[in-house]
Amino acid sequence: MVGKLKYPFLLLWALLLISGCSSSGDEEEIVSFVEPKPGRSVGLKKEWSLNIEGAPKEFMNHPRQIAVADEDIFVGTYGGLVVRVDKQKGKIVWQQEVGSSVVGGVALSEDKVFAGTVDGRMVALSREGGEQLWESKVATSVASAPKVADNKVIFTTLDNRTYALDSNSGKSVWIHVSVPETLVVKGAATPAVSNNLVFIGYSTGELFTLHLPDGKEIWTHNLSRLSGGSEFERLHDIDAEVVVGRIGSDDFVSKIYVVNHQGSLRAIQSNTGGQVWDQKLSAIRRPLLWGSQLFVSGDGGSVVSISSEDGLEVWRTEVSDGYLSAPVRLGNRIIVGDNMGRLLSLDPTSGRVIGLDKLNEPIIADPVVDGVTLLVWTNDGDLFRYSVDEL
């Protein structure tokens, strides 16, 4: 029996580790992972690397979202730092302590940097000099990276509340509340914003669409399934940010895509919440929408291509015996990292692994494509900037 957990993150990480090396039955044969051997590197040239902070405690991680501007990169750390890095030189411009571990990551407005903390505060810093401008206390730990839109900073907390604060003052604009869960996947989905709508996923498996100005509910959709015998199998969390579909000439988005930990990837009508299709797939990282395909880093170490039109699987490639970052597009290829320190390049048409490099540092944060460069933030606290040999 699982009671109220003081440290639910630790239990979840233990469950994930156990699930990676167990089978569902006594007679089931365990198939060993075979690492891809493409015979060539990913094709990246290291421009610089910078150590920002050491590795966090076991089973913990640095925030997985960094923010990139024209000249700078902004990083939050497990140790409670927000750091501004010169993008070209790879040097720290300033660093500011915020008093507690940064959770989820950081986000930017025109003149501010926002970071949420494990002790339940949203902090706003000056982008230019790093000095604190305001902080706002919330009920529990911030669980998601913030999203900035329409002069609001929007984020989700561990108890399934979403706050919208005035980005200039930190004052509350609106709060949306769902039912809290006892056992959750570490973190929460970053709110997605499009066309005056906010899409929010909770650990209950519920997806809410809210009106951006006032937080009023427009529709809700539940991804949870009534199945699973263990606590691990019953985790419903929507931990991956909602993917907004293509925007037409009338600024209308016909579909959004959402996936949860329990094994449901769905296309949903953005105006009504009606289901378009459902594919059985479990993931906690944001899928990549590229043309008519969705690329998903599945919980089992596979990258999966799904047709965005009808939800049919196009290909599936096992690339890792660990946990994958979100896939990103770099030129004509897909890049994904894992917590074993692999950086892989895949062909989007066939799913074939066409490049592999080993950083020997766990890649838990999602890589960021910045023009013709790739930024990788490792869980050892190192930030790498790579240029691309060819696109």
SELOFI-25437 format. One record per residue (C-alpha): residue in three letters; x, y, z. Coordinates in steps of 0.02 Angstrom, whole numbers. Example, Ala and Ser with C-alpha at 12.3 -4.5 7.8 and 13.67 -1.06 7.14 Angstrom:
<recs>
+------+--------+--------+--------+
| resn |     px |     py |     pz |
+------+--------+--------+--------+
|  Ala |    615 |   -225 |    390 |
|  Ser |    684 |    -53 |    357 |
+------+--------+--------+--------+
</recs>
This chain:
<recs>
+------+--------+--------+--------+
| resn |     px |     py |     pz |
+------+--------+--------+--------+
|  Met |      0 |      0 |      0 |
|  Val |     67 |    171 |    -48 |
|  Gly |     35 |    309 |     74 |
|  Lys |     70 |    494 |     62 |
|  Leu |    250 |    512 |      4 |
|  Lys |    367 |    643 |     71 |
|  Tyr |    487 |    608 |    -72 |
|  Pro |    381 |    535 |   -214 |
|  Phe |    517 |    572 |   -344 |
|  Leu |    638 |    446 |   -267 |
|  Leu |    512 |    304 |   -273 |
|  Leu |    469 |    338 |   -454 |
|  Trp |    651 |    334 |   -509 |
|  Ala |    673 |    169 |   -418 |
|  Leu |    521 |     98 |   -505 |
|  Leu |    587 |    154 |   -673 |
|  Leu |    753 |     69 |   -642 |
|  Ile |    670 |    -92 |   -587 |
|  Ser |    552 |    -93 |   -736 |
|  Gly |    698 |    -82 |   -856 |
|  Cys |    769 |   -250 |   -802 |
|  Ser |    616 |   -356 |   -760 |
|  Ser |    494 |   -460 |   -861 |
|  Ser |    306 |   -475 |   -846 |
|  Gly |    308 |   -664 |   -822 |
|  Asp |    418 |   -803 |   -756 |
|  Glu |    428 |   -889 |   -926 |
|  Glu |    466 |   -733 |  -1028 |
|  Glu |    639 |   -727 |  -1101 |
|  Ile |    738 |   -568 |  -1069 |
|  Val |    813 |   -502 |  -1231 |
|  Ser |    978 |   -412 |  -1208 |
|  Phe |    994 |   -239 |  -1284 |
|  Val |   1111 |   -226 |  -1433 |
|  Glu |   1185 |    -53 |  -1456 |
|  Pro |   1170 |     17 |  -1633 |
|  Lys |   1333 |     19 |  -1731 |
|  Pro |   1311 |    142 |  -1874 |
|  Gly |   1497 |    151 |  -1908 |
|  Arg |   1505 |    340 |  -1904 |
|  Ser |   1482 |    485 |  -1785 |
|  Val |   1332 |    601 |  -1777 |
|  Gly |   1436 |    729 |  -1872 |
|  Leu |   1454 |    865 |  -1740 |
|  Lys |   1604 |    975 |  -1700 |
|  Lys |   1621 |   1034 |  -1520 |
|  Glu |   1633 |   1224 |  -1515 |
|  Trp |   1650 |   1232 |  -1326 |
|  Ser |   1602 |   1150 |  -1163 |
|  Leu |   1570 |   1233 |   -996 |
|  Asn |   1551 |   1157 |   -824 |
|  Ile |   1412 |   1250 |   -734 |
|  Glu |   1384 |   1139 |   -583 |
|  Gly |   1423 |    963 |   -525 |
|  Ala |   1308 |    813 |   -540 |
|  Pro |   1159 |    810 |   -421 |
|  Lys |   1121 |    674 |   -294 |
|  Glu |   1083 |    498 |   -351 |
|  Phe |    912 |    480 |   -437 |
|  Met |    900 |    669 |   -452 |
|  Asn |    930 |    776 |   -604 |
|  His |    962 |    951 |   -663 |
|  Pro |    812 |   1038 |   -743 |
|  Arg |    783 |    975 |   -919 |
|  Gln |    736 |   1138 |  -1005 |
|  Ile |    862 |   1274 |  -1048 |
|  Ala |    817 |   1438 |  -1130 |
|  Val |    908 |   1507 |  -1282 |
|  Ala |    910 |   1688 |  -1339 |
|  Asp |   1001 |   1777 |  -1481 |
|  Glu |   1165 |   1798 |  -1387 |
|  Asp |   1145 |   1697 |  -1228 |
|  Ile |   1092 |   1533 |  -1150 |
|  Phe |   1003 |   1526 |   -981 |
|  Val |   1015 |   1371 |   -871 |
|  Gly |    939 |   1324 |   -703 |
|  Thr |   1022 |   1195 |   -590 |
|  Tyr |    981 |   1067 |   -457 |
|  Gly |   1094 |   1165 |   -339 |
|  Gly |    983 |   1320 |   -352 |
|  Leu |   1078 |   1425 |   -479 |
|  Val |   1014 |   1521 |   -629 |
|  Val |   1158 |   1552 |   -749 |
|  Arg |   1177 |   1662 |   -903 |
|  Val |   1305 |   1597 |  -1029 |
|  Asp |   1377 |   1690 |  -1178 |
|  Lys |   1326 |   1583 |  -1327 |
|  Gln |   1476 |   1621 |  -1436 |
|  Lys |   1614 |   1616 |  -1304 |
|  Gly |   1547 |   1483 |  -1188 |
|  Lys |   1581 |   1592 |  -1036 |
|  Ile |   1471 |   1630 |   -885 |
|  Val |   1405 |   1809 |   -891 |
|  Trp |   1320 |   1800 |   -721 |
|  Gln |   1248 |   1674 |   -599 |
|  Gln |   1118 |   1700 |   -465 |
|  Glu |   1068 |   1589 |   -319 |
|  Val |    881 |   1570 |   -298 |
|  Gly |    887 |   1477 |   -132 |
|  Ser |    824 |   1306 |   -183 |
|  Ser |    833 |   1180 |   -326 |
|  Val |    766 |   1242 |   -491 |
|  Val |    632 |   1124 |   -557 |
|  Gly |    582 |   1096 |   -738 |
|  Gly |    691 |   1233 |   -811 |
|  Val |    691 |   1417 |   -852 |
|  Ala |    594 |   1529 |   -972 |
|  Leu |    621 |   1703 |  -1041 |
|  Ser |    523 |   1860 |  -1075 |
|  Glu |    597 |   2013 |  -1158 |
|  Asp |    688 |   2072 |  -1001 |
|  Lys |    666 |   1933 |   -871 |
|  Val |    715 |   1754 |   -831 |
|  Phe |    591 |   1645 |   -735 |
|  Ala |    632 |   1493 |   -629 |
|  Gly |    523 |   1387 |   -514 |
|  Thr |    594 |   1304 |   -359 |
|  Val |    568 |   1143 |   -262 |
|  Asp |    516 |   1241 |   -107 |
|  Gly |    369 |   1320 |   -199 |
|  Arg |    425 |   1488 |   -269 |
|  Met |    424 |   1568 |   -441 |
|  Val |    569 |   1689 |   -456 |
|  Ala |    595 |   1826 |   -585 |
|  Leu |    771 |   1887 |   -622 |
|  Ser |    836 |   2025 |   -734 |
|  Arg |    900 |   1953 |   -898 |
|  Glu |   1034 |   2086 |   -907 |
|  Gly |   1114 |   2074 |   -735 |
|  Gly |   1031 |   1929 |   -644 |
|  Glu |    965 |   2028 |   -495 |
|  Gln |    802 |   1966 |   -421 |
|  Leu |    652 |   2071 |   -469 |
|  Trp |    514 |   1976 |   -378 |
|  Glu |    465 |   1807 |   -308 |
|  Ser |    294 |   1730 |   -279 |
|  Lys |    256 |   1590 |   -156 |
|  Val |    140 |   1448 |   -210 |
|  Ala |     62 |   1302 |   -117 |
|  Thr |    187 |   1163 |   -158 |
|  Ser |    342 |   1126 |   -261 |
|  Val |    346 |   1193 |   -438 |
|  Ala |    345 |   1039 |   -550 |
|  Ser |    352 |   1106 |   -728 |
|  Ala |    458 |   1227 |   -824 |
|  Pro |    368 |   1394 |   -843 |
|  Lys |    290 |   1459 |  -1002 |
|  Val |    282 |   1646 |  -1039 |
|  Ala |    137 |   1715 |  -1142 |
|  Asp |     32 |   1873 |  -1146 |
|  Asn |    127 |   1953 |   -999 |
|  Lys |     94 |   1797 |   -893 |
|  Val |    210 |   1663 |   -825 |
|  Ile |    117 |   1498 |   -818 |
|  Phe |    173 |   1340 |   -727 |
|  Thr |    110 |   1183 |   -639 |
|  Thr |    146 |   1128 |   -460 |
|  Leu |    164 |    954 |   -384 |
|  Asp |    -14 |    955 |   -315 |
|  Asn |    -93 |    980 |   -488 |
|  Arg |   -120 |   1166 |   -484 |
|  Thr |    -79 |   1282 |   -628 |
|  Tyr |    -38 |   1463 |   -590 |
|  Ala |    -36 |   1613 |   -705 |
|  Leu |     60 |   1758 |   -628 |
|  Asp |     82 |   1933 |   -696 |
|  Ser |    257 |   1927 |   -770 |
|  Asn |    296 |   2106 |   -717 |
|  Ser |    238 |   2098 |   -536 |
|  Gly |    220 |   1914 |   -488 |
|  Lys |     40 |   1941 |   -433 |
|  Ser |    -84 |   1801 |   -464 |
|  Val |   -195 |   1819 |   -618 |
|  Trp |   -282 |   1651 |   -606 |
|  Ile |   -262 |   1475 |   -532 |
|  His |   -329 |   1312 |   -602 |
|  Val |   -347 |   1163 |   -483 |
|  Ser |   -361 |    976 |   -515 |
|  Val |   -355 |    826 |   -397 |
|  Pro |   -182 |    789 |   -323 |
|  Glu |   -103 |    617 |   -342 |
|  Thr |      2 |    522 |   -212 |
|  Leu |    128 |    444 |   -332 |
|  Val |    184 |    542 |   -485 |
|  Val |    316 |    543 |   -619 |
|  Lys |    453 |    665 |   -576 |
|  Gly |    406 |    836 |   -644 |
|  Ala |    256 |    896 |   -743 |
|  Ala |    218 |    948 |   -921 |
|  Thr |    263 |   1125 |   -969 |
|  Pro |    100 |   1215 |  -1014 |
|  Ala |     77 |   1239 |  -1201 |
|  Val |      0 |   1400 |  -1269 |
|  Ser |    -78 |   1432 |  -1439 |
|  Asn |   -208 |   1553 |  -1505 |
|  Asn |   -263 |   1615 |  -1332 |
|  Leu |   -278 |   1438 |  -1266 |
|  Val |   -175 |   1351 |  -1131 |
|  Phe |   -157 |   1161 |  -1137 |
|  Ile |   -114 |   1081 |   -969 |
|  Gly |    -82 |    899 |   -926 |
|  Tyr |    -91 |    833 |   -748 |
|  Ser |    -33 |    677 |   -655 |
|  Thr |   -214 |    617 |   -653 |
|  Gly |   -205 |    591 |   -841 |
|  Glu |   -322 |    737 |   -870 |
|  Leu |   -291 |    864 |  -1007 |
|  Phe |   -371 |   1035 |   -984 |
|  Thr |   -389 |   1175 |  -1109 |
|  Leu |   -405 |   1346 |  -1027 |
|  His |   -439 |   1522 |  -1087 |
|  Leu |   -273 |   1613 |  -1074 |
|  Pro |   -339 |   1782 |  -1009 |
|  Asp |   -441 |   1714 |   -863 |
|  Gly |   -403 |   1527 |   -843 |
|  Lys |   -582 |   1470 |   -874 |
|  Glu |   -603 |   1289 |   -930 |
|  Ile |   -653 |   1264 |  -1110 |
|  Trp |   -645 |   1074 |  -1117 |
|  Thr |   -562 |    926 |  -1033 |
|  His |   -505 |    756 |  -1094 |
|  Asn |   -446 |    607 |   -990 |
|  Leu |   -306 |    492 |  -1051 |
|  Ser |   -303 |    373 |   -902 |
|  Arg |   -348 |    190 |   -924 |
|  Leu |   -429 |     80 |   -791 |
|  Ser |   -293 |    -52 |   -793 |
|  Gly |   -129 |   -103 |   -712 |
|  Gly |    -97 |   -205 |   -557 |
|  Ser |     50 |   -110 |   -485 |
|  Glu |     76 |     71 |   -434 |
|  Phe |    198 |     90 |   -578 |
|  Glu |     72 |     25 |   -706 |
|  Arg |    -62 |    143 |   -640 |
|  Leu |     39 |    302 |   -663 |
|  His |    -69 |    413 |   -773 |
|  Asp |     45 |    565 |   -783 |
|  Ile |     46 |    681 |   -932 |
|  Asp |    227 |    734 |   -912 |
|  Ala |    261 |    781 |  -1093 |
|  Glu |    215 |    952 |  -1160 |
|  Val |     66 |    952 |  -1278 |
|  Val |    115 |    968 |  -1461 |
|  Val |     15 |   1096 |  -1556 |
|  Gly |    -24 |   1050 |  -1736 |
|  Arg |      1 |   1155 |  -1890 |
|  Ile |    -82 |   1326 |  -1893 |
|  Gly |   -182 |   1368 |  -2049 |
|  Ser |   -208 |   1535 |  -2135 |
|  Asp |   -347 |   1577 |  -2012 |
|  Asp |   -232 |   1547 |  -1861 |
|  Phe |   -337 |   1395 |  -1816 |
|  Val |   -254 |   1236 |  -1751 |
|  Ser |   -359 |   1084 |  -1796 |
|  Lys |   -268 |    955 |  -1689 |
|  Ile |   -156 |    940 |  -1538 |
|  Tyr |    -57 |    786 |  -1487 |
|  Val |    -36 |    724 |  -1308 |
|  Val |     46 |    570 |  -1231 |
|  Asn |     48 |    503 |  -1053 |
|  His |    152 |    381 |   -952 |
|  Gln |     18 |    245 |   -946 |
|  Gly |     25 |    213 |  -1132 |
|  Ser |    -88 |    326 |  -1233 |
|  Leu |    -38 |    443 |  -1374 |
|  Arg |   -188 |    538 |  -1442 |
|  Ala |   -234 |    665 |  -1572 |
|  Ile |   -370 |    779 |  -1507 |
|  Gln |   -476 |    913 |  -1589 |
|  Ser |   -415 |   1077 |  -1518 |
|  Asn |   -584 |   1164 |  -1518 |
|  Thr |   -691 |   1026 |  -1439 |
|  Gly |   -575 |    902 |  -1352 |
|  Gly |   -643 |    761 |  -1461 |
|  Gln |   -527 |    614 |  -1494 |
|  Val |   -465 |    592 |  -1672 |
|  Trp |   -358 |    437 |  -1645 |
|  Asp |   -272 |    340 |  -1506 |
|  Gln |   -108 |    242 |  -1515 |
|  Lys |    -44 |    134 |  -1373 |
|  Leu |    123 |    213 |  -1329 |
|  Ser |    201 |    270 |  -1165 |
|  Ala |    312 |    425 |  -1155 |
|  Ile |    360 |    565 |  -1037 |
|  Arg |    451 |    675 |  -1164 |
|  Arg |    378 |    796 |  -1290 |
|  Pro |    352 |    717 |  -1462 |
|  Leu |    423 |    800 |  -1618 |
|  Leu |    300 |    848 |  -1755 |
|  Trp |    389 |    852 |  -1923 |
|  Gly |    282 |    858 |  -2079 |
|  Ser |    153 |    721 |  -2069 |
|  Gln |    248 |    619 |  -1938 |
|  Leu |    260 |    621 |  -1750 |
|  Phe |    424 |    557 |  -1678 |
|  Val |    412 |    495 |  -1498 |
|  Ser |    544 |    439 |  -1373 |
|  Gly |    455 |    292 |  -1293 |
|  Asp |    483 |    239 |  -1113 |
|  Gly |    559 |     74 |  -1170 |
|  Gly |    709 |    151 |  -1259 |
|  Ser |    635 |    154 |  -1433 |
|  Val |    607 |    301 |  -1550 |
|  Val |    440 |    279 |  -1638 |
|  Ser |    371 |    364 |  -1794 |
|  Ile |    182 |    388 |  -1798 |
|  Ser |     75 |    458 |  -1938 |
|  Ser |      1 |    621 |  -1873 |
|  Glu |   -151 |    598 |  -1985 |
|  Asp |   -215 |    427 |  -1930 |
|  Gly |   -103 |    372 |  -1785 |
|  Leu |    -30 |    220 |  -1874 |
|  Glu |    147 |    167 |  -1831 |
|  Val |    272 |    197 |  -1972 |
|  Trp |    429 |    126 |  -1892 |
|  Arg |    504 |     86 |  -1722 |
|  Thr |    691 |     80 |  -1681 |
|  Glu |    764 |     22 |  -1516 |
|  Val |    909 |    139 |  -1482 |
|  Ser |    939 |    131 |  -1294 |
|  Asp |    936 |     24 |  -1138 |
|  Gly |    911 |    183 |  -1037 |
|  Tyr |    796 |    334 |  -1041 |
|  Leu |    784 |    448 |  -1192 |
|  Ser |    777 |    636 |  -1210 |
|  Ala |    647 |    715 |  -1321 |
|  Pro |    687 |    697 |  -1507 |
|  Val |    738 |    855 |  -1600 |
|  Arg |    758 |    895 |  -1784 |
|  Leu |    930 |    947 |  -1844 |
|  Gly |    932 |    975 |  -2031 |
|  Asn |    875 |    815 |  -2115 |
|  Arg |    896 |    702 |  -1965 |
|  Ile |    828 |    666 |  -1792 |
|  Ile |    939 |    686 |  -1639 |
|  Val |    906 |    602 |  -1472 |
|  Gly |   1011 |    574 |  -1316 |
|  Asp |    999 |    454 |  -1170 |
|  Asn |   1051 |    441 |   -988 |
|  Met |   1191 |    321 |  -1037 |
|  Gly |   1280 |    464 |  -1125 |
|  Arg |   1238 |    415 |  -1303 |
|  Leu |   1196 |    546 |  -1435 |
|  Leu |   1112 |    467 |  -1585 |
|  Ser |   1062 |    523 |  -1759 |
|  Leu |    917 |    438 |  -1850 |
|  Asp |    851 |    444 |  -2027 |
|  Pro |    671 |    509 |  -2016 |
|  Thr |    609 |    404 |  -2161 |
|  Ser |    670 |    232 |  -2108 |
|  Gly |    717 |    253 |  -1924 |
|  Arg |    891 |    186 |  -1960 |
|  Val |   1027 |    244 |  -1840 |
|  Ile |   1150 |    339 |  -1950 |
|  Gly |   1265 |    412 |  -1817 |
|  Leu |   1319 |    380 |  -1638 |
|  Asp |   1431 |    475 |  -1518 |
|  Lys |   1466 |    437 |  -1334 |
|  Leu |   1481 |    588 |  -1219 |
|  Asn |   1505 |    479 |  -1065 |
|  Glu |   1389 |    598 |   -972 |
|  Pro |   1203 |    565 |   -945 |
|  Ile |   1092 |    666 |  -1062 |
|  Ile |    928 |    691 |   -970 |
|  Ala |    886 |    869 |  -1024 |
|  Asp |    815 |    888 |  -1198 |
|  Pro |    942 |    943 |  -1330 |
|  Val |    908 |   1112 |  -1410 |
|  Val |    932 |   1154 |  -1593 |
|  Asp |    988 |   1333 |  -1618 |
|  Gly |   1003 |   1367 |  -1804 |
|  Val |   1148 |   1258 |  -1863 |
|  Thr |   1209 |   1218 |  -1688 |
|  Leu |   1158 |   1093 |  -1556 |
|  Leu |   1158 |   1128 |  -1369 |
|  Val |   1172 |    982 |  -1247 |
|  Trp |   1151 |   1004 |  -1058 |
|  Thr |   1210 |    848 |   -966 |
|  Asn |   1166 |    786 |   -794 |
|  Asp |   1348 |    803 |   -744 |
|  Gly |   1319 |    991 |   -754 |
|  Asp |   1411 |   1021 |   -919 |
|  Leu |   1344 |   1125 |  -1062 |
|  Phe |   1405 |   1084 |  -1238 |
|  Arg |   1387 |   1181 |  -1400 |
|  Tyr |   1411 |   1087 |  -1563 |
|  Ser |   1415 |   1148 |  -1742 |
|  Val |   1352 |   1037 |  -1882 |
|  Asp |   1467 |    968 |  -2016 |
|  Glu |   1324 |    951 |  -2139 |
|  Leu |   1136 |    971 |  -2136 |
+------+--------+--------+--------+
</recs>
